Amino acid sequence: MDKIGAYEAKTHLPKLLERVIKGERITITKHGLPVAILQPPPAASRTAPETVIAELRKFRERHSLKGISIRDMIEEGRR
């Protein structure tokens, strides 16, 4: 695990993020003391698209918009 100072981390954040995307862990220090760790997030489990679509269809069967159009809801949200 690489260590880098806070000022340098701020200055080179995009490059550090590219390294993290590739799987590296980087410790950020302030005055030589570790204050943070940049690391990739834990692998998220992906749900199959077919499962998500089936769940959305079940939800729609149980919940109705009661005649309100999506356009009306969007306009209401803008007010």
MODELLER restraints for C-alpha pairs under 7 A, 6 or more apart:
rsr = mdl.restraints
at = mdl.atoms
rsr.add(forms.Gaussian(group=physical.xy_distance, feature=features.Distance(at['CA:1:A'], at['CA:25:A']), mean=5.44, stdev=0.5))
rsr.add(forms.Gaussian(group=physical.xy_distance, feature=features.Distance(at['CA:1:A'], at['CA:26:A']), mean=5.64, stdev=0.5))
rsr.add(forms.Gaussian(group=physical.xy_distance, feature=features.Distance(at['CA:1:A'], at['CA:27:A']), mean=6.93, stdev=0.5))
rsr.add(forms.Gaussian(group=physical.xy_distance, feature=features.Distance(at['CA:2:A'], at['CA:25:A']), mean=6.87, stdev=0.5))
rsr.add(forms.Gaussian(group=physical.xy_distance, feature=features.Distance(at['CA:2:A'], at['CA:26:A']), mean=4.95, stdev=0.5))
rsr.add(forms.Gaussian(group=physical.xy_distance, feature=features.Distance(at['CA:2:A'], at['CA:27:A']), mean=6.13, stdev=0.5))
rsr.add(forms.Gaussian(group=physical.xy_distance, feature=features.Distance(at['CA:3:A'], at['CA:26:A']), mean=5.78, stdev=0.5))
rsr.add(forms.Gaussian(group=physical.xy_distance, feature=features.Distance(at['CA:3:A'], at['CA:27:A']), mean=4.66, stdev=0.5))
rsr.add(forms.Gaussian(group=physical.xy_distance, feature=features.Distance(at['CA:3:A'], at['CA:28:A']), mean=5.86, stdev=0.5))
rsr.add(forms.Gaussian(group=physical.xy_distance, feature=features.Distance(at['CA:3:A'], at['CA:29:A']), mean=6.87, stdev=0.5))
rsr.add(forms.Gaussian(group=physical.xy_distance, feature=features.Distance(at['CA:4:A'], at['CA:27:A']), mean=6.26, stdev=0.5))
rsr.add(forms.Gaussian(group=physical.xy_distance, feature=features.Distance(at['CA:4:A'], at['CA:28:A']), mean=5.05, stdev=0.5))
rsr.add(forms.Gaussian(group=physical.xy_distance, feature=features.Distance(at['CA:4:A'], at['CA:29:A']), mean=6.02, stdev=0.5))
rsr.add(forms.Gaussian(group=physical.xy_distance, feature=features.Distance(at['CA:5:A'], at['CA:28:A']), mean=5.57, stdev=0.5))
rsr.add(forms.Gaussian(group=physical.xy_distance, feature=features.Distance(at['CA:5:A'], at['CA:29:A']), mean=4.78, stdev=0.5))
rsr.add(forms.Gaussian(group=physical.xy_distance, feature=features.Distance(at['CA:5:A'], at['CA:30:A']), mean=5.87, stdev=0.5))
rsr.add(forms.Gaussian(group=physical.xy_distance, feature=features.Distance(at['CA:6:A'], at['CA:28:A']), mean=5.71, stdev=0.5))
rsr.add(forms.Gaussian(group=physical.xy_distance, feature=features.Distance(at['CA:6:A'], at['CA:29:A']), mean=5.65, stdev=0.5))
rsr.add(forms.Gaussian(group=physical.xy_distance, feature=features.Distance(at['CA:6:A'], at['CA:30:A']), mean=5.57, stdev=0.5))
rsr.add(forms.Gaussian(group=physical.xy_distance, feature=features.Distance(at['CA:9:A'], at['CA:28:A']), mean=6.97, stdev=0.5))
rsr.add(forms.Gaussian(group=physical.xy_distance, feature=features.Distance(at['CA:20:A'], at['CA:38:A']), mean=6.86, stdev=0.5))
rsr.add(forms.Gaussian(group=physical.xy_distance, feature=features.Distance(at['CA:20:A'], at['CA:39:A']), mean=5.69, stdev=0.5))
rsr.add(forms.Gaussian(group=physical.xy_distance, feature=features.Distance(at['CA:20:A'], at['CA:40:A']), mean=5.77, stdev=0.5))
rsr.add(forms.Gaussian(group=physical.xy_distance, feature=features.Distance(at['CA:21:A'], at['CA:40:A']), mean=6.27, stdev=0.5))
rsr.add(forms.Gaussian(group=physical.xy_distance, feature=features.Distance(at['CA:23:A'], at['CA:40:A']), mean=6.14, stdev=0.5))
rsr.add(forms.Gaussian(group=physical.xy_distance, feature=features.Distance(at['CA:24:A'], at['CA:39:A']), mean=6.47, stdev=0.5))
rsr.add(forms.Gaussian(group=physical.xy_distance, feature=features.Distance(at['CA:25:A'], at['CA:37:A']), mean=6.84, stdev=0.5))
rsr.add(forms.Gaussian(group=physical.xy_distance, feature=features.Distance(at['CA:25:A'], at['CA:38:A']), mean=5.67, stdev=0.5))
rsr.add(forms.Gaussian(group=physical.xy_distance, feature=features.Distance(at['CA:25:A'], at['CA:39:A']), mean=4.58, stdev=0.5))
rsr.add(forms.Gaussian(group=physical.xy_distance, feature=features.Distance(at['CA:26:A'], at['CA:37:A']), mean=5.62, stdev=0.5))
rsr.add(forms.Gaussian(group=physical.xy_distance, feature=features.Distance(at['CA:26:A'], at['CA:38:A']), mean=5.07, stdev=0.5))
rsr.add(forms.Gaussian(group=physical.xy_distance, feature=features.Distance(at['CA:26:A'], at['CA:39:A']), mean=6.55, stdev=0.5))
rsr.add(forms.Gaussian(group=physical.xy_distance, feature=features.Distance(at['CA:27:A'], at['CA:34:A']), mean=6.38, stdev=0.5))
rsr.add(forms.Gaussian(group=physical.xy_distance, feature=features.Distance(at['CA:27:A'], at['CA:36:A']), mean=5.87, stdev=0.5))
rsr.add(forms.Gaussian(group=physical.xy_distance, feature=features.Distance(at['CA:27:A'], at['CA:37:A']), mean=4.43, stdev=0.5))
rsr.add(forms.Gaussian(group=physical.xy_distance, feature=features.Distance(at['CA:27:A'], at['CA:38:A']), mean=6.32, stdev=0.5))
rsr.add(forms.Gaussian(group=physical.xy_distance, feature=features.Distance(at['CA:28:A'], at['CA:34:A']), mean=5.80, stdev=0.5))
rsr.add(forms.Gaussian(group=physical.xy_distance, feature=features.Distance(at['CA:28:A'], at['CA:35:A']), mean=5.87, stdev=0.5))
rsr.add(forms.Gaussian(group=physical.xy_distance, feature=features.Distance(at['CA:28:A'], at['CA:36:A']), mean=5.14, stdev=0.5))
rsr.add(forms.Gaussian(group=physical.xy_distance, feature=features.Distance(at['CA:28:A'], at['CA:37:A']), mean=5.94, stdev=0.5))
rsr.add(forms.Gaussian(group=physical.xy_distance, feature=features.Distance(at['CA:29:A'], at['CA:35:A']), mean=5.34, stdev=0.5))
